[in-house]
Amino acid sequence: MDVKQQVLEAMKAAGEPLNAGRLVEMTGLDRKDVDKAMAELKKSGEIVSPKRCYWQPS
């Protein structure tokens, strides 16, 4: 499973908006990898932000 998919799955499993720091804790991935995956997910519209710095699947 690639990093993007891991981040998206963690977001779905949480059931609430998450910030990057929480995703790093949940997945055990490197912060740079999580930030890069989130940027790609934002660009493709797969995640949305209900409030500043928190993201959830769209």
ABEGO torsion letter per residue (X at the ends): XBAAAAAAAAAAAAGBBBBAAAAAAAAGBBAAAAAAAAAAAAAAGABBBABBGBBBBX
